[in-house]
Amino acid sequence: MAQGSDSNDTSYKSPSPGSRPSSSDDAKKVMRREKNRIAAQKSRMRQTQKADSLHLESENLEKENAALRKEVKQLTEEAKYLSSVLSSHEPLCNGLSPQTPDLLYPPHPSSYHHQHIAVPHYQH
C-alpha cells in the first residue's frame, strides 16, 4: 500500500468488529485529507515557481554570457589592431636611445631604482 495511507496511520483506531466508525472519525478523516490536499497543492505551486525562477535565471545568465563573449571578441580584435599599429610604428621610432627597452622591462626588480622615471633621450 502507498505511504501515508490510512492503514499506516497510527492515530486511526479501527472499530470493533461489526461496528461502524463514528461520524466524528469520518469528519476527522475528511479534514485530514483536505489539509493534505491543500499542502500538496501549495508544494506543487512552490516547485513550479522555483522551476520558473531557475529558468529565467538561466536565460539571463545565457544572455550575459553571450554579451561577455562578444565583448571578449571585440577586445581581442582591438588588441590585434593596436598591436599591428604598434608594430608598424616601431620602425619609425628608431631615434630612441638604446636604453628604451630598460624603461619598459627593467633587468631585475632589485636593480629597479629610478630607471622607470627616466626620460628617453632622442638622437638629433
Long-range contacts (C-beta under 8 A, 24 or more apart in sequence): 4-36, 95-122, 95-123, 96-120, 96-122, 97-121, 97-122, 97-123
